Amino acid sequence: MADPASYRPRPGSIPTDPGVYRFFDSFGNVIYVGKAKNLRQRLNSYFADPAALHFRTQTMVRTANKVEWTVVASEVEALQLEYTWIQQFDPRFNVKYRDDKSYPWLAITMSEEFPRVFVGRGAKKRGTRYFGPFGQAWAIRETVDLLLRVFPMRSCTQGVFNRARSSGRACLLGDIGKCSAPCVGRVTPEEHRDIAEDFASFMAGNTGGIIGRIEREMYQASADLNFERAAVLRDSLAALKRVQEKNSVVLSDGLRADIVGLADDGQQVAVQVFHIVDGRILGERGWIADRADDRPLTELLEAFLEQLYTDDLEIPPHIFSSVEAEDAIAAHLTVRRGSNVNIRVPLRGEKRALLDTVVRNAELALDQAKLRRATDLTTRNQALEEVADALQLDEPPLRIECYDISHTMGTEVVGSMVVFEDGMARKNQYRRFIIKGFEGSDDVAAIREVLTRRLRRLVDERAADVLVDATTGEAAKFSYAPGLIVVDGGQPQVNAAAEVLREFGLDNEIALCGLAKRLEEVWLPEEDFPVILPRASEGLYLLQRLRDEAHRFAITHHRSRRAKHVVESVLDGVPGLGELRRKALLKYFGSMRKLRQASVEEIAQVPGFGPTLAAAVKAAVADTGGEAINLTTGEVTEI
């Protein structure tokens, strides 16, 4: 790899104008394309201190051996040129949003003599009307099957159509009424085209007129005593209403818009898009992309929109996003579309409600992706091997314990221990630590206290040869030493934990590391510099899961203790109010605000309370005004 200093431009030679820059490798291939409002400021950031860059960015600047730039007049022109070059060169270090499959279209070949409807994938063709894309192929095929009962147009391939025409015999669809059989002359080309136009009109959103017309025809057939015809129209009407239920109106103003929602966990970003046509959801798509760097979501949205609206997907006039977009991307899409494109974040109303739904879908997709990574055996093995390689262990750590500390301004200090075995959480072996007689926000001392208690238990059980818990009959949990201990924190926390391991003589048996959250650095004992794992590394993802689970477990315990402490302090000294009745208050009212607002009569309705005790409780909580306390979470807010 090249040293970035070997091809760094001379100081002052880079212009301060907006422009686009390209990094090339030793073979002359473009490996990265970027834009900047100020080229000098942006490019200098790549060369100032490569060690401070993200791992992927470090790899890029060391893979490159030269950089070139092009000055343009404005940021919008820079965005346009960046888009063009990304499409042209397909640089490997640019973020790419890829889905795991192509999405189906509903197509009607209006250019043919007898138009055909089918569900297909791939690029569009001239003379064909398209609807979608749709998220599930089976769903749109079911819709087509229902609509063919009402609009019996041709859906067969050209080969099947030619064979039926030459034999003079209609296929099964013609016999069961799902095709008007133009191949054998049951309808004229003009009549069949009218059927296809009605099909397309319904898919485009003109449902009211078609349903009204069929209702009128049904009532007329019934009035004419043509009950067989009326029954057919009744079934057609029911089929149309079933399709309409699937494509119900979500935006009353009938907009053509795309709703874009993003979910981000720091390592991956999920994007979900709902395509809205005439106020209806006619398609949805989703993507998962690995986080390549620490760029804000605004820039990731910009890169996503550039890749989404390629030549085979029409740019809508409105884009509603969960993330604010720069004016430049809207101007760029306006130029490409030929008319105005509005990108904004809706704050209220039906558009906001739909956006929340899209974001929720993105969050669920991200959760599913994380779950697949966490449960896949091959991925777990890869993660453990990467951790072992990064920490220079002799073998992968099959049991990993992670520790975290939680407190509020040094009060109610608690610790947590979570256990992963073979890369999977073992929740029945999680432990909480209440650190009594410890005040202050010294996380280093708290980590030392928690590890001391845990390792002392390990040593004591080994000395006593305790292999089975006498109470439960199960294997003793603390007598099983972990292969790796992870602490939430940086160098100070890791060195404190290393001291505890040395005190118990376990420093050569149990490996140790810390994960600092700010830059996701992995710290080892007595090391001056951290280990930097690639952002897309499965090993880093496993350590992050451990750290996040330990943090969740610690803060959940801390909140429950804080809530109990707050309630006990407020209600302390109320005669006749013991622990069981406090719990009854917790369950009945849920928050201190509601308890304070309740009357004596309402408090007396709590099981176990009478008028005298209710009056005493009311007098105690009336003196606490000014704060609202959630009795479930323990969170305190001003009122």
C-alpha positions as CSV (number, residue, x, y, z in Angstrom):
1,M,0.0,0.0,0.0
2,A,1.1,3.6,-0.7
3,D,2.0,6.1,1.9
4,P,-0.6,8.9,1.6
5,A,2.2,11.5,2.1
6,S,3.9,10.3,-1.1
7,Y,1.1,11.7,-3.3
8,R,-0.3,14.5,-1.1
9,P,-0.8,17.7,-3.1
10,R,1.5,20.6,-2.3
11,P,0.3,23.0,0.3
12,G,-1.8,25.7,-1.2
13,S,-2.1,24.0,-4.6
14,I,-5.7,22.7,-3.8
15,P,-8.3,25.3,-4.7
16,T,-10.9,26.5,-2.1
17,D,-13.8,26.3,-4.7
18,P,-16.5,23.7,-4.8
19,G,-15.7,20.7,-6.9
20,V,-15.4,16.9,-7.3
21,Y,-12.3,14.8,-6.5
22,R,-11.2,11.3,-7.5
23,F,-8.8,8.9,-5.9
24,F,-7.0,6.5,-8.2
25,D,-5.1,3.3,-7.4
26,S,-1.8,2.2,-8.9
27,F,-3.6,0.7,-11.9
28,G,-5.3,3.9,-12.8
29,N,-8.8,2.8,-11.6
30,V,-11.0,5.3,-9.8
31,I,-11.6,3.9,-6.3
32,Y,-13.4,6.8,-4.7
33,V,-15.4,9.9,-5.9
34,G,-16.4,12.7,-3.6
35,K,-17.7,16.3,-3.7
36,A,-16.9,19.2,-1.5
37,K,-18.0,22.8,-1.0
38,N,-14.3,23.6,-0.3
39,L,-11.9,21.2,-2.0
40,R,-8.9,22.3,0.0
41,Q,-10.6,21.8,3.4
42,R,-12.0,18.4,2.4
43,L,-8.9,16.9,0.8
44,N,-6.6,18.1,3.6
45,S,-8.7,16.1,6.0
46,Y,-7.6,12.9,4.2
47,F,-3.9,13.7,4.7
48,A,-3.7,15.5,8.0
49,D,-3.6,12.5,10.3
50,P,-4.4,9.1,8.6
51,A,-4.4,7.4,12.0
52,A,-7.4,9.4,13.0
53,L,-9.5,8.3,10.0
54,H,-12.0,5.6,9.9
55,F,-10.5,2.2,9.1
56,R,-12.2,2.1,5.7
57,T,-11.1,5.6,4.9
58,Q,-7.5,4.7,6.0
59,T,-7.6,1.7,3.6
60,M,-8.8,3.9,0.7
61,V,-6.1,6.6,1.1
62,R,-3.4,3.9,1.4
63,T,-4.7,2.0,-1.6
64,A,-4.7,5.2,-3.7
65,N,-1.6,6.6,-5.2
66,K,-2.9,9.9,-6.6
67,V,-5.8,12.3,-6.3
68,E,-7.3,14.6,-8.9
69,W,-10.0,17.3,-8.7
70,T,-12.3,19.2,-10.9
71,V,-13.6,22.7,-10.0
72,V,-17.2,23.6,-10.7
73,A,-19.3,26.7,-10.3
74,S,-21.6,25.5,-7.5
75,E,-22.4,22.7,-5.0
76,V,-25.3,21.6,-7.2
77,E,-23.0,21.2,-10.2
78,A,-20.6,19.3,-7.9
79,L,-23.4,16.9,-6.9
80,Q,-24.4,16.4,-10.6
81,L,-20.8,15.6,-11.6
82,E,-20.3,13.3,-8.6
83,Y,-23.4,11.4,-9.6
84,T,-22.3,11.1,-13.2
85,W,-18.8,9.8,-12.2
86,I,-20.2,7.3,-9.6
87,Q,-22.4,5.8,-12.3
88,Q,-19.5,5.8,-14.8
89,F,-16.7,4.4,-12.6
90,D,-18.5,2.5,-9.9
91,P,-15.8,3.2,-7.3
92,R,-15.5,0.4,-4.8
93,F,-15.1,2.7,-1.8
94,N,-18.3,4.6,-2.3
95,V,-21.2,3.5,-0.2
96,K,-23.6,1.3,-2.2
97,Y,-27.1,0.5,-1.2
98,R,-27.8,-3.0,-2.4
99,D,-30.9,-5.1,-1.9
100,D,-30.8,-8.9,-2.1
101,K,-33.2,-9.2,-5.0
102,S,-34.8,-7.2,-7.8
103,Y,-38.4,-6.1,-7.3
104,P,-41.3,-7.0,-9.6
105,W,-43.3,-4.7,-11.8
106,L,-46.8,-5.1,-13.1
107,A,-46.6,-4.6,-16.8
108,I,-49.2,-4.2,-19.6
109,T,-47.9,-4.4,-23.1
110,M,-50.1,-1.7,-24.7
111,S,-48.1,-1.6,-27.9
112,E,-49.2,-5.1,-28.9
113,E,-52.4,-5.9,-30.9
114,F,-53.8,-7.8,-27.9
115,P,-52.2,-6.3,-24.8
116,R,-50.9,-8.7,-22.2
117,V,-50.6,-8.3,-18.5
118,F,-47.8,-10.0,-16.5
119,V,-45.6,-9.6,-13.5
120,G,-41.9,-9.2,-14.4
121,R,-38.6,-7.8,-13.3
122,G,-35.8,-5.9,-14.9
123,A,-35.6,-2.8,-17.0
124,K,-38.6,-1.1,-18.6
125,K,-39.4,-1.4,-22.3
126,R,-40.9,1.1,-24.6
127,G,-44.7,0.7,-25.3
128,T,-45.4,-1.0,-22.0
129,R,-47.2,0.5,-19.0
130,Y,-45.6,-0.3,-15.7
131,F,-47.0,-0.2,-12.1
132,G,-44.9,-0.7,-9.0
133,P,-42.3,-1.8,-8.1
134,F,-43.9,-4.1,-5.5
135,G,-42.3,-5.6,-2.4
136,Q,-43.8,-9.1,-2.7
137,A,-44.2,-10.8,-6.0
138,W,-46.9,-13.2,-4.6
139,A,-49.0,-10.2,-3.5
140,I,-49.2,-8.5,-6.9
141,R,-49.8,-11.9,-8.6
142,E,-52.7,-12.5,-6.2
143,T,-54.0,-9.0,-7.2
144,V,-53.7,-9.8,-10.9
145,D,-55.6,-13.1,-10.3
146,L,-58.5,-11.2,-8.7
147,L,-58.6,-8.5,-11.4
148,L,-58.6,-11.0,-14.2
149,R,-62.1,-12.1,-13.0
150,V,-63.3,-8.5,-13.6
151,F,-61.1,-7.6,-16.6
152,P,-60.5,-10.8,-18.5
153,M,-57.6,-9.7,-20.6
154,R,-54.8,-11.8,-22.0
155,S,-52.0,-12.9,-19.6
156,C,-50.4,-15.7,-21.6
157,T,-47.0,-15.7,-23.3
158,Q,-46.7,-15.1,-27.0
159,G,-46.0,-18.8,-27.6
160,V,-49.1,-20.0,-25.8
161,F,-51.2,-17.4,-27.6
162,N,-49.9,-18.5,-31.0
163,R,-50.6,-22.2,-30.3
164,A,-54.2,-21.4,-29.2
165,R,-54.7,-19.3,-32.3
166,S,-53.5,-22.1,-34.6
167,S,-55.4,-24.8,-32.9
168,G,-58.6,-22.8,-32.6
169,R,-59.0,-23.9,-29.0
170,A,-58.9,-21.5,-25.9
171,C,-56.7,-22.4,-22.9
172,L,-57.9,-23.1,-19.4
173,L,-58.1,-19.4,-18.5
174,G,-60.5,-18.8,-21.3
175,D,-62.7,-21.6,-20.2
176,I,-62.9,-20.5,-16.6
177,G,-63.6,-16.8,-17.5
178,K,-60.2,-15.3,-16.6
179,C,-59.4,-14.4,-20.2
180,S,-61.7,-13.1,-22.9
181,A,-59.9,-15.5,-25.4
182,P,-59.0,-13.0,-28.2
183,C,-56.9,-15.9,-29.6
184,V,-60.0,-17.7,-30.8
185,G,-62.0,-14.5,-31.7
186,R,-64.4,-14.3,-28.8
187,V,-63.7,-10.6,-28.6
188,T,-62.4,-8.1,-31.2
189,P,-59.0,-6.4,-30.8
190,E,-60.9,-3.2,-30.0
191,E,-63.0,-4.9,-27.3
192,H,-59.9,-6.5,-25.8
193,R,-58.0,-3.2,-25.7
194,D,-61.0,-1.6,-23.9
195,I,-60.6,-4.4,-21.3
196,A,-56.9,-3.7,-21.0
197,E,-57.5,0.1,-20.6
198,D,-60.0,-0.6,-17.8
199,F,-57.4,-2.8,-16.1
200,A,-54.7,-0.1,-16.4
201,S,-57.1,2.6,-15.2
202,F,-58.0,0.6,-12.1
203,M,-54.3,0.0,-11.3
204,A,-53.6,3.8,-11.8
205,G,-56.1,4.6,-9.1
206,N,-59.4,5.2,-11.0
207,T,-61.3,2.8,-8.8
208,G,-64.4,4.8,-7.9
209,G,-65.6,5.2,-11.5
210,I,-65.1,1.6,-12.4
211,I,-66.8,0.2,-9.3
212,G,-69.7,2.6,-9.7
213,R,-70.2,1.5,-13.3
214,I,-70.2,-2.2,-12.4
215,E,-72.7,-1.5,-9.6
216,R,-75.0,0.2,-12.0
217,E,-74.7,-2.7,-14.5
218,M,-75.4,-5.1,-11.7
219,Y,-78.6,-3.4,-10.6
220,Q,-79.7,-3.0,-14.2
221,A,-79.2,-6.7,-14.8
222,S,-81.2,-7.5,-11.7
223,A,-84.0,-5.2,-12.9
224,D,-84.0,-7.0,-16.3
225,L,-84.3,-10.3,-14.4
226,N,-80.9,-11.3,-15.8
227,F,-79.8,-12.9,-12.6
228,E,-76.9,-14.9,-13.9
229,R,-75.3,-11.7,-15.3
230,A,-76.1,-9.9,-12.0
231,A,-74.4,-12.7,-10.1
232,V,-71.3,-12.4,-12.3
233,L,-71.2,-8.6,-11.7
234,R,-71.7,-9.1,-8.0
235,D,-68.6,-11.4,-7.8
236,S,-66.6,-9.0,-9.9
237,L,-67.6,-6.2,-7.5
238,A,-66.5,-8.3,-4.5
239,A,-63.1,-9.0,-6.2
240,L,-62.6,-5.3,-6.9
241,K,-63.3,-4.4,-3.4
242,R,-60.8,-6.9,-2.1
243,V,-58.1,-5.4,-4.3
244,Q,-59.1,-1.9,-3.2
245,E,-58.7,-3.0,0.4
246,K,-55.1,-4.0,-0.3
247,N,-54.5,-0.6,-1.9
248,S,-56.4,1.6,0.5
249,V,-56.0,5.4,0.4
250,V,-53.3,6.6,2.8
251,L,-52.9,10.2,1.6
252,S,-56.2,12.0,1.1
253,D,-54.7,14.6,-1.3
254,G,-53.8,11.9,-3.8
255,L,-50.1,12.8,-4.1
256,R,-47.5,11.0,-6.1
257,A,-44.7,10.7,-3.6
258,D,-42.0,8.5,-2.2
259,I,-41.7,8.1,1.6
260,V,-38.1,7.3,2.7
261,G,-37.3,6.2,6.2
262,L,-33.9,5.4,7.7
263,A,-32.7,3.4,10.7
264,D,-29.1,3.4,11.9
265,D,-27.3,1.4,14.6
266,G,-23.8,2.8,13.9
267,Q,-22.7,-0.2,11.9
268,Q,-25.5,-0.7,9.4
269,V,-28.1,1.6,8.0
270,A,-31.5,0.3,6.8
271,V,-33.6,2.3,4.3
272,Q,-37.3,1.6,3.5
273,V,-39.2,3.3,0.7
274,F,-43.0,3.4,0.1
275,H,-44.0,4.4,-3.4
276,I,-47.3,6.4,-3.3
277,V,-49.4,6.9,-6.4
278,D,-52.7,8.7,-6.2
279,G,-52.6,8.5,-2.5
280,R,-52.1,4.7,-2.4
281,I,-49.2,2.5,-1.5
282,L,-48.4,0.7,-4.8
283,G,-45.0,-0.6,-3.8
284,E,-42.4,-0.8,-1.1
285,R,-38.7,-1.6,-1.2
286,G,-36.0,-2.0,1.4
287,W,-32.2,-2.0,1.6
288,I,-29.5,-2.7,4.2
289,A,-26.0,-1.2,3.8
290,D,-22.9,-1.5,5.9
291,R,-21.7,1.7,7.5
292,A,-18.5,2.5,5.7
293,D,-17.6,5.6,7.8
294,D,-19.0,8.1,10.3
295,R,-20.8,10.3,7.8
296,P,-24.1,11.8,9.1
297,L,-27.4,10.4,7.9
298,T,-27.9,13.5,5.7
299,E,-25.0,12.5,3.5
300,L,-26.1,8.9,3.5
301,L,-29.6,9.9,2.4
302,E,-28.0,12.0,-0.5
303,A,-26.0,9.0,-1.7
304,F,-29.1,6.7,-1.4
305,L,-31.3,9.0,-3.5
306,E,-28.7,9.3,-6.2
307,Q,-28.6,5.5,-6.5
308,L,-32.4,5.0,-6.1
309,Y,-33.5,7.2,-9.0
310,T,-31.7,5.5,-11.9
311,D,-33.1,5.5,-15.4
312,D,-35.7,2.8,-14.7
313,L,-37.4,4.5,-11.8
314,E,-39.3,7.8,-12.2
315,I,-38.4,10.6,-9.9
316,P,-41.6,11.7,-8.0
317,P,-42.4,15.4,-7.4
318,H,-42.5,14.9,-3.6
319,I,-40.1,13.0,-1.4
320,F,-40.9,12.8,2.3
321,S,-37.9,11.7,4.4
322,S,-37.1,11.0,8.1
323,V,-33.8,12.9,7.6
324,E,-33.3,16.5,6.6
325,A,-31.8,16.7,3.0
326,E,-29.5,19.4,1.6
327,D,-30.9,21.8,-0.9
328,A,-28.3,20.6,-3.4
329,I,-29.8,17.1,-3.7
330,A,-33.3,18.5,-4.4
331,A,-31.9,20.8,-7.0
332,H,-30.0,17.9,-8.6
333,L,-33.1,15.7,-8.8
334,T,-35.1,18.7,-10.1
335,V,-32.6,19.0,-13.0
336,R,-32.8,15.3,-13.8
337,R,-36.6,15.2,-13.6
338,G,-37.2,18.4,-15.6
339,S,-39.6,19.8,-13.0
340,N,-39.5,20.7,-9.3
341,V,-38.7,18.0,-6.7
342,N,-39.6,18.8,-3.1
343,I,-37.8,17.0,-0.3
344,R,-38.9,17.6,3.3
345,V,-39.6,16.0,6.7
346,P,-43.3,16.1,7.5
347,L,-43.9,17.1,11.1
348,R,-47.6,16.3,11.6
349,G,-50.7,14.9,10.0
350,E,-51.2,11.8,7.8
351,K,-47.9,12.2,6.0
352,R,-46.0,12.1,9.3
353,A,-48.1,9.1,10.4
354,L,-47.1,7.3,7.2
355,L,-43.5,8.3,7.6
356,D,-43.5,6.8,11.1
357,T,-44.8,3.6,9.6
358,V,-42.0,3.5,7.1
359,V,-39.3,4.3,9.7
360,R,-40.8,1.5,11.9
361,N,-40.4,-0.9,8.9
362,A,-36.8,0.2,8.5
363,E,-36.1,-0.5,12.2
364,L,-37.7,-3.9,12.0
365,A,-35.6,-4.7,8.9
366,L,-32.5,-3.6,10.7
367,D,-33.5,-5.8,13.7
368,Q,-34.0,-8.8,11.4
369,A,-30.6,-8.2,9.7
370,K,-28.9,-8.1,13.2
371,L,-30.8,-11.2,14.2
372,R,-29.7,-13.1,11.1
373,R,-26.1,-12.1,11.8
374,A,-26.4,-13.1,15.5
375,T,-28.0,-16.5,14.9
376,D,-26.0,-17.6,11.8
377,L,-23.5,-20.3,12.9
378,T,-21.0,-19.4,10.2
379,T,-21.2,-15.7,11.0
380,R,-20.7,-16.4,14.8
381,N,-17.7,-18.5,14.1
382,Q,-16.2,-15.9,11.9
383,A,-16.8,-13.2,14.6
384,L,-15.1,-15.3,17.3
385,E,-12.2,-16.0,15.0
386,E,-11.8,-12.3,14.2
387,V,-11.9,-11.4,17.9
388,A,-9.2,-14.0,18.6
389,D,-7.0,-12.7,15.8
390,A,-7.4,-9.1,16.8
391,L,-6.6,-9.8,20.5
392,Q,-3.9,-12.4,19.6
393,L,-5.6,-15.2,21.4
394,D,-4.6,-18.9,21.0
395,E,-8.2,-19.9,20.4
396,P,-11.6,-18.3,19.9
397,P,-13.2,-17.3,23.3
398,L,-16.2,-19.5,23.6
399,R,-17.4,-17.8,26.7
400,I,-17.3,-14.0,26.9
401,E,-18.4,-11.8,29.9
402,C,-19.0,-8.1,29.5
403,Y,-19.3,-5.6,32.4
404,D,-20.9,-2.1,32.5
405,I,-21.6,0.4,35.3
406,S,-24.7,2.6,35.6
407,H,-25.4,5.5,38.0
408,T,-27.0,8.9,38.3
409,M,-24.5,11.6,39.3
410,G,-22.7,9.0,41.4
411,T,-25.8,7.7,43.2
412,E,-27.5,4.3,43.0
413,V,-24.4,2.8,41.4
414,V,-25.0,-0.7,39.9
415,G,-23.0,-3.0,37.7
416,S,-24.1,-5.6,35.2
417,M,-22.5,-8.8,33.8
418,V,-23.8,-10.4,30.6
419,V,-22.6,-13.7,29.2
420,F,-22.3,-14.8,25.6
421,E,-21.4,-18.4,24.8
422,D,-20.6,-19.4,21.2
423,G,-21.6,-15.9,20.2
424,M,-25.1,-16.2,21.6
425,A,-26.5,-14.5,24.7
426,R,-27.0,-16.8,27.8
427,K,-29.5,-14.6,29.7
428,N,-30.0,-17.1,32.5
429,Q,-26.3,-16.4,33.5
430,Y,-26.6,-12.6,33.6
431,R,-25.8,-11.0,36.9
432,R,-26.5,-7.6,38.6
433,F,-24.3,-6.0,41.2
434,I,-25.5,-3.5,43.7
435,I,-22.5,-1.4,44.8
436,K,-23.4,-0.3,48.4
437,G,-21.5,2.3,50.3
438,F,-20.0,3.6,47.0
439,E,-20.7,7.2,46.0
440,G,-19.2,9.2,43.1
441,S,-18.9,8.9,39.4
442,D,-15.7,6.9,39.4
443,D,-16.4,4.1,36.8
444,V,-12.8,2.8,37.2
445,A,-13.3,2.1,40.9
446,A,-16.7,0.6,40.2
447,I,-15.4,-1.8,37.6
448,R,-12.7,-2.8,40.0
449,E,-15.3,-3.5,42.7
450,V,-17.6,-5.6,40.4
451,L,-14.7,-7.7,38.9
452,T,-13.3,-8.3,42.4
453,R,-16.6,-9.7,43.6
454,R,-17.0,-11.9,40.5
455,L,-13.5,-13.3,40.4
456,R,-13.4,-13.9,44.2
457,R,-16.5,-16.1,43.7
458,L,-14.7,-17.9,40.9
459,V,-11.6,-18.6,43.0
460,D,-13.7,-19.6,46.1
461,E,-15.8,-22.1,44.2
462,R,-12.7,-23.6,42.5
463,A,-11.0,-23.9,45.9
464,A,-14.1,-25.6,47.4
465,D,-14.5,-27.8,44.3
466,V,-18.0,-26.5,43.9
467,L,-19.3,-27.9,40.6
468,V,-23.0,-28.0,41.4
469,D,-25.2,-25.4,43.1
470,A,-26.6,-27.0,46.2
471,T,-29.9,-25.0,46.0
472,T,-30.9,-25.6,42.4
473,G,-28.9,-28.7,41.5
474,E,-27.5,-27.0,38.4
475,A,-23.9,-26.4,37.5
476,A,-22.3,-23.6,39.4
477,K,-22.3,-20.5,37.3
478,F,-19.3,-18.7,38.7
479,S,-16.9,-21.7,38.7
480,Y,-16.7,-21.5,34.9
481,A,-14.0,-19.0,33.9
482,P,-14.6,-16.9,30.8
483,G,-12.3,-17.0,27.8
484,L,-12.6,-13.2,27.5
485,I,-13.7,-10.3,29.7
486,V,-14.9,-7.2,28.0
487,V,-15.4,-3.9,29.9
488,D,-17.3,-0.9,28.6
489,G,-14.7,1.8,28.5
490,G,-11.2,2.7,27.4
491,Q,-7.7,2.4,28.7
492,P,-8.4,3.4,32.4
493,Q,-11.1,0.8,32.8
494,V,-9.1,-1.9,31.1
495,N,-6.0,-1.3,33.3
496,A,-8.2,-1.4,36.4
497,A,-9.6,-4.7,35.3
498,A,-6.1,-6.0,34.5
499,E,-5.0,-5.2,38.1
500,V,-7.9,-7.3,39.5
501,L,-7.0,-10.3,37.2
502,R,-3.4,-10.1,38.5
503,E,-4.5,-10.0,42.1
504,F,-6.3,-13.3,41.7
505,G,-3.6,-14.8,39.5
506,L,-5.9,-15.1,36.5
507,D,-4.2,-12.7,34.1
508,N,-2.6,-15.6,32.1
509,E,-5.9,-17.5,32.0
510,I,-8.5,-14.9,31.1
511,A,-8.1,-12.5,28.2
512,L,-9.2,-8.9,28.7
513,C,-10.2,-5.9,26.5
514,G,-12.3,-2.8,26.6
515,L,-14.5,-1.2,24.0
516,A,-14.6,2.6,23.9
517,K,-17.9,3.8,22.4
518,R,-16.8,7.1,20.9
519,L,-14.6,5.6,18.1
520,E,-15.3,1.9,18.7
521,E,-11.7,1.3,19.8
522,V,-10.6,-2.0,21.3
523,W,-8.2,-1.4,24.2
524,L,-5.8,-4.0,25.6
525,P,-4.1,-3.9,29.0
526,E,-0.9,-1.8,29.2
527,E,-1.1,-0.8,25.6
528,D,-0.7,2.9,24.5
529,F,-2.7,2.6,21.3
530,P,-6.0,0.8,20.6
531,V,-6.8,-2.0,18.1
532,I,-9.0,-0.7,15.3
533,L,-11.3,-3.3,13.8
534,P,-12.9,-2.7,10.4
535,R,-16.3,-1.2,10.7
536,A,-17.9,-4.1,8.8
537,S,-16.0,-6.7,10.9
538,E,-18.1,-9.4,12.4
539,G,-15.8,-9.4,15.4
540,L,-16.5,-5.7,16.1
541,Y,-20.2,-6.4,15.6
542,L,-20.0,-9.1,18.3
543,L,-18.2,-6.8,20.8
544,Q,-20.7,-4.1,20.1
545,R,-23.6,-6.4,20.8
546,L,-21.9,-7.4,24.1
547,R,-21.3,-3.8,25.1
548,D,-24.9,-2.7,24.2
549,E,-26.5,-5.7,26.0
550,A,-24.4,-5.0,29.1
551,H,-25.4,-1.3,29.0
552,R,-29.1,-2.2,28.5
553,F,-29.0,-4.7,31.4
554,A,-27.3,-2.2,33.7
555,I,-29.5,0.8,33.0
556,T,-32.7,-1.3,33.3
557,H,-31.6,-2.4,36.8
558,H,-30.5,1.1,37.7
559,R,-33.9,2.6,36.7
560,S,-35.8,0.1,38.7
561,R,-33.7,0.9,41.8
562,R,-34.0,4.6,41.2
563,A,-37.8,4.3,40.9
564,K,-37.9,2.3,44.2
565,H,-35.6,4.8,45.9
566,V,-37.7,7.8,44.7
567,V,-41.0,6.2,45.9
568,E,-39.5,5.2,49.2
569,S,-38.1,8.6,49.9
570,V,-41.4,10.3,49.0
571,L,-43.6,7.9,51.0
572,D,-41.1,7.3,53.8
573,G,-42.7,7.7,57.2
574,V,-46.3,7.2,56.1
575,P,-47.8,5.1,58.9
576,G,-49.1,1.8,57.8
577,L,-47.5,2.0,54.3
578,G,-45.3,-1.0,53.8
579,E,-43.5,-2.6,50.8
580,L,-46.6,-4.5,49.5
581,R,-48.8,-1.4,49.6
582,R,-46.1,0.7,47.9
583,K,-46.0,-1.9,45.1
584,A,-49.8,-1.7,44.9
585,L,-49.5,2.1,44.4
586,L,-46.8,1.5,41.6
587,K,-49.1,-0.9,39.8
588,Y,-52.3,1.2,40.2
589,F,-51.1,4.7,39.3
590,G,-47.9,4.2,37.3
591,S,-46.5,7.7,37.8
592,M,-46.0,10.2,40.7
593,R,-47.9,12.8,38.7
594,K,-51.0,10.7,38.5
595,L,-50.6,9.8,42.2
596,R,-50.3,13.4,43.1
597,Q,-53.4,14.4,41.0
598,A,-55.5,11.6,42.5
599,S,-58.0,12.4,45.2
600,V,-58.2,10.7,48.6
601,E,-61.2,8.7,47.3
602,E,-59.3,7.4,44.3
603,I,-56.3,6.4,46.4
604,A,-58.7,4.6,48.8
605,Q,-59.7,2.4,45.8
606,V,-56.3,0.8,45.7
607,P,-56.4,-2.7,47.1
608,G,-55.4,-2.7,50.8
609,F,-56.0,1.1,51.3
610,G,-58.7,2.7,53.4
611,P,-59.7,6.4,53.9
612,T,-57.2,7.0,56.7
613,L,-54.2,5.6,54.8
614,A,-55.3,7.3,51.6
615,A,-55.4,10.6,53.4
616,A,-51.9,10.1,54.8
617,V,-50.5,9.2,51.3
618,K,-52.2,12.2,49.8
619,A,-50.6,14.5,52.4
620,A,-47.2,13.0,51.7
621,V,-47.2,13.3,47.9
622,A,-48.7,16.8,48.1
623,D,-45.5,18.1,49.7
624,T,-43.3,16.8,46.7
625,G,-44.7,19.1,44.0
626,G,-42.6,20.4,41.1
627,E,-41.5,17.0,39.8
628,A,-43.2,14.2,37.8
629,I,-41.8,10.7,38.6
630,N,-42.5,7.7,36.4
631,L,-42.8,4.9,38.9
632,T,-42.0,2.3,36.2
633,T,-38.8,3.8,34.8
634,G,-37.8,6.1,37.6
635,E,-37.3,9.1,35.3
636,V,-37.9,12.5,37.0
637,T,-39.0,15.5,35.0
638,E,-40.1,19.1,35.9
639,I,-43.8,19.9,35.8
